[in-house]
């Protein structure tokens, strides 16, 4: 039996460098949407590939953790999670 645990790409648009870029260029405290969309596309493609592999190989099992979704839920609710992102 083949087993694989795959951790998907994190929301790249939320790394500090890109958040600061959004702050300086667009006066926004949010994440860079374009970079985040790349993470989503990557994770979607990986999940599809894993499903295909699983369909082709009956002894293949996998788990996929979508880091992007999990972290975005946390990042979008910073204050509710006890974090303050205000750096002004």
Secondary structure, 3 states (H helix, E strand, C coil): CEEEEEECCCCHHHCHHHHHHHHHHHCCCCCCHHHHHHHHHHHHHHHHHHHHHHHHCCCEEEEEECHHHHHHHHHCCCCCCCCCCCCC
